[in-house]
Amino acid sequence: MQAGPITVDVCKAGCGGVWFDRFELKKVDERHEAAGEPILRVERNPATSVDLNKRRLCPSCGQIPMMRHFASVKRRITLDECPKCGGTWLDAGELTAIRDEFTSEEERTRAAEEYFTALFGDDLKRMRAEDEAGLERSRRIANMFRFICPSYYLPGKQSWGAF
C-alpha cells in the first residue's frame, strides 16, 4: 500500500497489521503527517484473532524473532521490531494510538526527558558530583607533578630525546 512517500505492507482482510521498513514509521507517526491516513483504515477481518503474547517472526527476514517494546515512555502501546533489519510491525489500531499519544516530536522528546529525569535524575546528579570531585583531585595531583617535575623532564619536551 502506498502511503505518501513510503510503501508499506499490510495484512489486508486479515489481522489489519502494518509492516514498516526501517525508519518508515517516523514518517507517519504524528497526526500532522497526512501520509499516514490511508494506513489508518486498513481493511480487517473481525474473525481473525491475534495472540499478542506470542512472539512473532520478522516478515522480512524470515526466522528472526522480533523484539517487543513500548512505543513511548507513556508505556501504553507495544510494537514489534526486528533486531536485524530494523523494521516495525504494528497491529491494527496501534498507529492511531501512537499518533494520538503526542501531538509533536518535541512533545514526545520532552515527555522522555521528564521520565528519565524522574527515574535517574538524583543518581546522575550524585555521579556528576563524584566525577567533579575526582577531576579536582586529579588536577591537584597534576599540579604537584608540575612543581616536582618541570616540563623539561617530561618525555618529548626536551631536544636531547626522551628518557
Secondary structure, DSSP 8 states (H G I E B T S, - for coil): -EETTEE-EE-TTBT--EEE-TTTGGGTSSTT-GGGHHHHT--B-TT----TTS--B-TTTSS-B-EEEESSTT---EEEE-TTT--EEE-TTHHHHHHHH-SSHHHHHHHHHHHHHHHHHHHHHHHHHHHHHHHHHHHHHHHHHHHHS-GGGSTTSSTT---
